[in-house]
Amino acid sequence: MARECKAGIWLFRINPKNEKELQRAPAGSTSYSQVWSAPNGERILDINAKGDEVLIQTDRHNYVRSKSGGVFLK
């Protein structure tokens, strides 16, 4: 399972202190900011990059974070 991945010019990771949050940082930076929280108490288990999109697997659903920033059920 991946805890971090690179999609486009961004690095994405599961927040190490809160597995319900997805964070991102510009490539080459160590300063992450929160970009999404999993709904309904779901925990993020895995993330993978597919081009500029991030595939997010939680303990209940699978989501896709598009290049534009929207997160949708897969």
C-alpha positions in Angstrom: 0.0 0.0 0.0 1.3 3.4 -0.9 1.3 6.2 1.7 2.6 8.7 -0.8 2.6 9.2 -4.6 3.5 11.8 -7.2 0.7 13.0 -9.6 1.7 15.7 -12.1 3.8 18.3 -10.2 2.4 17.3 -6.8 3.3 14.9 -4.1 0.3 13.4 -2.3 0.3 11.6 1.0 -1.9 10.2 3.6 -1.5 12.4 6.7 0.7 10.4 9.1 -1.1 11.7 12.1 -4.7 11.4 10.8 -5.5 8.7 8.2 -8.7 10.5 7.2 -6.8 13.3 5.5 -5.1 13.6 2.1 -2.3 16.1 1.9 -0.3 17.6 -1.0 3.0 19.5 -1.6 4.8 20.7 -4.6 7.4 18.2 -5.8 10.7 18.9 -4.0 8.9 20.5 -1.0 8.4 19.1 2.5 5.5 21.5 3.3 2.3 19.6 3.0 -1.3 21.1 3.2 -4.6 19.3 3.6 -6.6 19.0 0.4 -9.3 16.5 1.3 -10.9 14.7 4.2 -12.5 11.3 3.8 -16.3 11.6 4.6 -18.3 9.7 7.2 -15.3 8.7 9.3 -13.7 6.7 6.5 -9.9 5.9 6.8 -7.7 6.3 3.8 -5.9 3.0 3.2 -4.1 3.5 -0.1 -3.3 6.1 -2.7 -2.0 5.6 -6.2 -1.3 8.0 -9.1 -2.7 7.6 -12.5 -1.4 10.4 -14.6 -2.6 13.6 -13.0 -5.3 11.8 -11.0 -5.0 10.2 -7.6 -6.8 7.0 -6.9 -7.9 6.9 -3.2 -9.0 3.7 -1.5 -10.7 4.0 1.9 -12.1 1.3 4.2 -15.5 1.8 2.6 -15.2 3.3 -1.0 -12.9 4.1 -3.8 -12.5 7.7 -4.9 -10.7 9.6 -7.7 -9.2 13.1 -7.2 -9.1 14.7 -10.6 -6.5 17.2 -11.8 -9.0 20.0 -11.3 -9.2 19.1 -7.6 -12.6 17.5 -7.4 -13.0 14.2 -5.6 -15.5 11.7 -7.0 -16.7 8.2 -6.1 -15.2 5.7 -8.5 
